[in-house]
Amino acid sequence: MKPRLLVLSDLWGIEKAPWLNHYLIDLSAVFEIQVYDSCQLAGVPTEELPEAVRHAHFVNEGIEAACNQLLRLEPKAVTVLAFSVGGTIAWQAQLKGLPIQRLIALSSTRLRYETQSLNTPVQLYFGANDAYAPASEWLERMPVTYERIPDFGHQLYTEQQIAQQIVKELKAGVTT
């Protein structure tokens, strides 16, 4: 039986994520995958919204709504692969009781506001050119493993070469 992998999208949702296939195709051989659209979990309206409006919706009520949805939908232990706001959703959901075995999050810059650590292995990736990535002090204070990838910004997770690196790491973590 394959282990379960939850995938949480960025703030644009899965409709605007053709890059997600860079991850899903290879990972489906190893995991039973459940993809969640962070916008749907958070109740973000589906019409075209500017980034600032989407972001405000997540910050004001959407992250909490998405956490509550995940707690309702996912009662069993899972590994989570999350992108941008999806990482914050996963982090906060685990603090509320979501049984996450392992969290890998890319460009989850809002984590810089988190003050409680998780009781699960956490691997974070940020583009070295992402102005909103957590400061080194935060990264050293929290029990996380992290990597700042040179020459990339916030959208690093959309690049195939980054996806290949993450897929390789996820596969290496699977026990057979």
C-alpha positions in Angstrom: 0.0 0.0 0.0 1.4 3.4 -1.0 1.8 6.1 1.6 -0.5 9.1 1.3 0.7 12.5 0.1 -1.3 15.7 0.4 -0.4 18.4 -2.0 -1.6 22.0 -1.1 -1.5 24.5 -3.9 -0.3 28.1 -3.8 -2.7 31.1 -3.6 -3.6 30.8 -7.3 -5.1 27.3 -6.9 -4.7 24.3 -9.1 -6.3 25.7 -12.3 -3.3 28.0 -12.7 -0.8 25.4 -11.8 0.3 23.5 -14.9 3.7 23.2 -13.2 2.2 20.9 -10.6 2.5 18.0 -13.1 6.3 18.3 -12.7 5.7 16.8 -9.2 2.6 14.7 -9.6 3.6 12.5 -12.5 6.7 11.1 -10.8 5.3 11.1 -7.3 2.2 9.1 -8.3 4.3 6.0 -8.7 5.3 6.1 -5.0 2.4 7.9 -3.3 -1.4 7.9 -3.2 -1.8 11.6 -3.9 -4.6 13.9 -2.8 -4.3 17.4 -4.3 -6.1 20.2 -2.6 -6.7 23.6 -4.1 -5.9 26.1 -1.3 -8.4 28.6 -2.8 -11.2 26.1 -2.5 -10.2 25.1 1.0 -10.1 28.7 2.0 -13.3 29.8 0.3 -11.5 32.3 -2.0 -13.9 33.4 -4.7 -13.2 31.8 -8.1 -13.3 34.9 -10.2 -10.1 36.7 -11.3 -8.8 38.5 -8.3 -5.6 40.6 -8.0 -2.8 39.0 -6.0 -3.2 41.5 -3.1 -6.9 40.7 -2.8 -6.3 37.0 -2.8 -3.5 37.4 -0.2 -5.8 39.5 2.0 -8.5 36.9 1.9 -6.1 34.1 3.0 -4.7 36.3 5.8 -8.0 37.6 7.1 -10.0 34.3 7.2 -8.9 31.9 4.5 -6.0 30.2 6.2 -8.1 29.3 9.2 -11.0 28.1 7.1 -8.6 26.0 5.0 -7.1 24.5 8.2 -10.6 23.6 9.5 -11.5 21.9 6.1 -8.3 19.9 6.2 -9.0 18.7 9.8 -12.4 17.6 8.6 -11.1 15.9 5.4 -7.9 14.2 6.6 -8.1 12.2 9.8 -5.1 9.9 9.1 -1.4 10.6 9.1 0.0 12.0 5.9 3.1 13.6 4.3 2.4 17.1 3.0 3.9 18.8 0.0 2.9 22.5 0.1 3.5 25.5 -2.1 3.5 29.1 -0.8 0.3 29.7 1.3 -0.3 25.9 1.3 2.7 25.6 3.7 1.2 28.0 6.2 -2.1 26.2 5.9 -0.4 22.8 6.6 1.7 24.3 9.5 -1.4 25.8 11.2 -3.5 22.7 10.6 -0.8 20.5 12.2 -0.8 22.8 15.3 -4.6 22.2 15.4 -4.2 18.4 15.2 -3.8 17.4 11.6 -1.5 14.3 11.8 1.3 15.3 9.5 4.2 12.8 9.4 6.4 15.1 7.3 6.1 18.6 5.8 7.9 19.8 2.7 7.1 23.4 1.9 8.3 25.6 -0.9 8.2 29.4 -0.8 6.0 29.4 2.3 7.1 32.9 3.3 4.2 33.6 5.8 5.8 31.0 8.1 8.0 33.8 9.2 5.1 34.9 11.5 4.7 31.5 13.2 5.9 31.3 16.8 5.0 27.6 17.6 7.1 24.9 16.2 5.8 21.6 14.8 6.4 18.2 16.2 7.1 16.6 12.9 10.1 16.8 10.4 9.9 20.0 8.4 11.9 20.7 5.2 11.6 24.3 3.8 12.8 25.7 0.5 13.1 29.3 -0.4 14.5 31.2 -3.3 17.6 33.2 -2.2 16.0 36.2 -4.0 12.6 35.9 -2.2 12.4 39.2 -0.2 9.7 37.7 2.1 11.5 34.5 3.1 11.9 34.1 6.8 15.0 35.6 8.3 17.9 33.4 9.3 17.1 34.0 13.0 13.6 32.5 12.5 15.0 29.5 10.5 17.6 28.8 13.2 15.2 29.2 16.1 12.6 26.7 14.6 13.4 23.0 14.4 13.3 22.9 10.6 15.7 22.0 7.9 15.9 24.6 5.2 17.6 25.5 2.0 17.9 28.8 0.3 18.3 28.1 -3.4 20.5 30.6 -5.2 19.3 32.6 -8.3 15.6 32.0 -7.6 12.7 34.1 -6.2 9.3 33.2 -4.8 8.2 31.2 -7.9 11.0 28.7 -7.7 8.6 25.8 -7.2 7.2 26.3 -10.7 10.6 25.4 -12.3 11.1 21.8 -13.4 14.6 21.5 -12.0 13.4 22.4 -8.6 10.5 19.9 -8.9 13.0 17.2 -9.8 15.0 18.0 -6.6 11.9 17.9 -4.4 10.5 14.7 -6.0 13.9 13.0 -5.4 13.8 14.0 -1.7 10.2 12.9 -1.2 10.9 9.5 -2.8 14.0 9.1 -0.7 11.9 9.6 2.4 9.5 6.7 1.6 10.0 3.6 3.6 9.1 0.3 1.9 
